[in-house]
Amino acid sequence: MGLRIDRESFTEAEFDTFRERLTTSLVALRDLLADPSFGVGEPTIGAEVEFSLVQATSMRPAGFNHEVLAALADPRLTLELNRFNLEMNLSPVRLRGSPFARIGDEMREVVGEVAGAADVHDARVALIGILPTLTTGDLQLAAISDAARYRALDQGLRRIRRRPFELDIGGLDRLRVSNEHVTLEGANTSFQLHLRVPARDYTNVYNAAQLVTPAALAVGANSPTFLRHRLWDETRIAVFKQSVDDRGGRRSGRPPRVAFGHDWITGGIDEL
C-alpha cells in the first residue's frame, strides 16, 4: 500500500506473474514467521487517519487533495481514493507510558498543517466517518484521485467483477445505488491503530482484538447516514464490504474482497 506505480493496465501474462510472485511471497512470509527472533522487541503502536476536505461554508466535499499534498510535502500525508480524501500516517510510539496522548498530539499537529493549506482553497478538514453532505454526483469517475494506483484499482476490480458496483443497505431507510466505478468506497474514512507484537503472541492478540471490536465499534459509531439515507449506526461496514466486492455474479463459496472474519485463528498470521 502506498507504493507508486506508473501504469494503469496490465496483460493477462502480467497477472499470472503477479499470482506466482504472491505465492512465493507467502511462502517466504511463513519461513520468516517460523524464525523465533522475528518481531521480538518492545511493543509499539501507530495510527493512520483518513479524513475529508470540505468547502468551508457548505461542508460539501472539496476536491483539493493534490493541491494540499503538494503545498505541504509532508511524508506523513498521502492521497486517498477520492479527490476530497487524504490520509495521515502517524509515527509509531512505544506502547508503554502515554501512547495515545502522543498519537493525539501528532494528529493535531498534522491536522493543523492541512487546515492551513486547505484554507487557501476556502476548504477545511472534516474528521468524520462518512460526510453526510455527499451525493451520488460526488462519487462518479471524476472523483478518483489523479494517481495511477487508484485508476489501476478501479480497472482491476471492474475487470474481475464485470458488472456495476451495487450497494443495498437497510436501516431506517433503504438505500439501493449502483455505480460503474469503485468511488463509492471513497465515501468511507477511518481511524486505524496498528499494534506491533511478537509473532509468537499474534494469535492471542488477534483473537482478543476480535473479541473487543464490537464494543469499541459501538462506542465509536459515527456514520448513521449515507447519501441522505438513515442507515446503520456505523454504515461504513456495509459500504466498505459492498463497494469493493469483486465477486460479481459468481459468489458461490468465495468470500468478498473485504470480509470481517468468521472464526478465531489458531495457528498464526499466515492463516489469514
Number of C-alpha atoms within 10 A of each C-alpha: 4 8 5 9 11 9 11 15 12 11 8 8 9 11 11 11 12 12 12 11 12 12 12 11 12 12 12 12 13 14 10 14 17 12 11 11 12 12 17 13 10 11 15 15 19 19 19 20 18 22 24 29 26 24 20 17 9 10 17 19 24 22 23 22 24 18 14 24 18 10 14 15 10 14 10 13 20 17 21 24 25 30 26 26 29 25 20 22 18 21 14 19 18 16 15 11 9 10 16 16 10 15 19 12 11 15 19 11 12 18 18 13 15 24 18 18 20 24 14 11 16 14 24 23 23 20 16 16 23 25 24 19 15 17 15 14 10 23 20 16 17 13 19 23 24 16 19 15 19 20 19 17 17 20 17 16 20 20 11 12 17 13 17 15 23 20 20 13 20 15 14 12 13 12 16 10 14 14 17 15 24 27 26 27 19 23 25 24 22 15 14 12 13 11 16 18 17 16 19 19 12 18 17 15 15 17 15 12 12 15 12 10 12 11 10 11 12 11 9 12 14 16 20 19 23 23 18 15 16 19 21 20 16 18 22 24 15 15 22 20 17 21 24 24 23 23 17 16 9 9 11 7 6 8 13 15 14 14 12 10 10 6 8 14 16 12 12 16 15 11 10 7
